[in-house]
Amino acid sequence: MQKIKSLMARQGLKSPQESMADLSPVENLRIPSKEELRELREQPIDPQAEQEIIDSIEEVYFSNDSFDMVQHELEKLPPELNLQELEEYRDKLKRQQAAVSKKVADLILEKQPSYVKELERVTALQTNLQLAAVICTNARRQLSVAKEGFTGASLGLLANQRRRQLLTGLLKSLRTIKTLQRTDVRLSEMLEEEDYPGAIQLCLECQKAASTFKHYSCISELNSKLQDTLEQIEEQLDVALSKTCKHFDVSHYTKVQLAYTLLGKTQTAMDQLHMHFTQAIHNTVFQVVLGYVELCAGNADTKFQKMQYKDLCTHITLDSYIPCLTDLCKALWEVMLSYHRTMQWHEQHDKQEASPSPDDAAAAQSDELVVDRSYVKKKLEHGLTRIWQDVQLKVKAYILGTDMSNFKYDDFIVVLDVISRLMQVGEEFCGSKSEVLQESIKRQSVNYFKNYHRARLEELRMFLENETWELCPVKSNFNISQLHEFKFMGQCRSPSVSPSRQPASSASPAQEELSLFQQYLREGNPFEMHTEHREEETEDVLASNGYESDELEKSVYQDYDSDSDVPEELKQDYVDEQTGDAPLKSVSRETIRSKKKSDYNLHKTNAPILTNTTLNVIRLVGKYMQMMNILKPIAFDVIHCVSQLFDYYLYAVYTFFGRNDMYESSGLGLISSRLRTTLNRIQESLIDMEAVGENAGVHGPAEDRKEKVPSPHLSQLVVLTNSGTLYGLAQRVVATESLVFLAEQFESLQSHLDTMMPAAKKPFLQQFYSQTVSTASELRKPIYWIVAAKAIDYEQMLLLMAGVKWDIREIMSQHNVYVDVLLKEFEQFNKRLGDVSRHVRIPLPVSNVLWEHCIRLANRTLVEGYANVKKCSNEGRALMQLDFQQFLMKLEKLTDLRPIPDKEFVEIYIKAYYLTENDMEQFIKNHREYSMKQLANLVNVCLGSHINKKARQKLLAAIDDIDRPKR
């Protein structure tokens, strides 16, 4: 190929055939002649065949320029030459040479225009180079002239100017060094002014300047001094940061944060801040408790300062417990408020800095700020729970350090209020449910409440045993919401709230919308205001006797004695709590006297019937609910104790006025199975029967007896055997109806109690209401039955009926004398009932029960009298009907009770005298309400003369076989 390039480099191009003539003699070996080339060129060669010929050339021909092809071909010849093979091989080589020559010629012809063009460019380049050489020669000549004309004076001037500039820079540096030497004074001033950002900025600038002049020997000492100053600034900055934990100041905190930002230690500052808050909590509570302990100890003994906080809390006295707790919460509030305001500051600061960055450098710095802000935000959010946990543990140690079982109720309620407010703070602070505080206050509450409840049950027993069951005069619109113990439920729940108290409560909803941190963000303290509020509210909390003073109680009974013909509750215009409310409805004495009916049927909406003991129980319920409202974790224990108060009151009323062995024999079903079950449950679970029993030597488990109360005894001042007072009817009405009133109050509180009760314990509350509270009105039957059984002489009526002759032969038009005697008894009963009602209002349900009992007993006495008849004719049966109709007619004028009880009981029995043998057998099966004696009398007296002995025996046997449960 090199040979081809040499051909192309010659002055003129030759044809490929002419070029071949210039080759060396060796290379010219067997070169085809012109004619042969022409023949080759003229021969039409297929491009593919030509390419195959070129491809068949050995690789070695293309290896390099020093390759000797002749030598190569000669070496390939075999030892014995064959002319024919050599000619064939020669022809092959000729074809290969012709193909290559043709290919080369074609390529040369194809690239000729490019070659001509490139040759022209080379010629132009040669011309330009010659011109450049001329220019360089001229420039060198002119430079030589300038060098010869430049003088030494000019160079001296330049040297002096340079020296002057150097000296000016040195003077500036010396002035800067002088300023640096004086910066320590300015830094001290700035630190005194608490201008930490300015001090740090100045110090950093000085350090930067010092690093610029570090080649001066005097600067090295200054540099170390600046480093010490910077460390001193950081220490003072840490102290300044700790001050924000107790009293947060926006400008102060802004300076501190800016200073840490300049130092590039934002994250370190946040770590330090949390450490300071933890330390602040510990130091604060320790100092508060230590102050009270030393104050109460009264000496300067320093042993308290060396105590652990937990041990120090055990030295708090009962008198100083609440003030110390209040101050403790106040101090902790300040710490938490500072943390809250710190978080607010960072939130507002982050919003202000959240702006887009204009360039890359600012973007890089912004990314770093985002990282810092994210770290600070997470640290602050995590710190909420941690700080609140520290607060809980400190307050828990204080709560459990003192035994509260001997606290006064009002003091304990104040403690619960303060802790409840603290838990509210915790919920607003970090959304915590304050499990640590709840558990600690629950432990103290359960311990306190058990002792308190035990004392209250004993107190209730004492009240009941000294209760004379006189009416406690209250206003006609009396409602438990008027008592201070129930104020916590909200005055809006009661329609009888004084209008003067409404404005105070009307502003509360707007306040409640704000959280404690919003209300007291700038000033004030929730615990301080709360305790003042408690002081106002607890003025009359301990009043539990139903009267404001002894003089007031005395005046009540003087008024009662001076005008005994008017119901006492209508004359009284006060309730034991002086709320200032006017009665909703008042009734004048003239109006009362103008009534035609008996007094016990009037004024059904008048003042409720209750005693001092009832009022005391209601107050206790209010106190219990206060405790339950503040401390919901012990709600079930409190409600259980509330139920015991009601149980004991119900059991006492039953024991005093309702227990009688004649119930079962009456057949009236006076005590329902539900009431009997309730009474048995109360006796087994609450009443300590062994305390007063004869077998006092046999005792149950001490723990079980500790939870029980001895059965109460009726006061000796209460007389229940005097017929003139209807066997203590007034006391019975007051006792029974006060129980019913108490049950009504419990019903009104059910929804409130239900909201406080844990979901798992709600069945207990439902069972208490359905099986105990609802049975209070059922005690009316057994209690008033005793009065009804003694008020009328039923035995005399039986004797009078036994003297009547019933086997008469003519129809009588006049009823018997025993009917008139019985009606006189009822009239006398009605009169005595009216006398009682002048002292104690007898509600309509009570009068109905009394009349129902008397009438039922009278009707059953009539049936018993008719069952005692030995002989009776049809005319005698007609006389029985006449007597009963006369009794009904007169009785309906005495009472408004309709229908007359047990009317059918008598009528069906009288009509049974007319039954046949077959009807009588069916009657015996269907009417089991009659006794065996009464049914046997029907068989013997009515059918005795009409049936044979065998049939009579059959009917009597049927009576004996039938088990007749008492109704």
Summary of the structure (lengths in Angstrom):
residues: 967
radius of gyration: 60.6
end to end distance: 142.3
largest distance: 191.3
contacts: 2710
relative contact order: 0.04
helix: 73%
strand: 0%
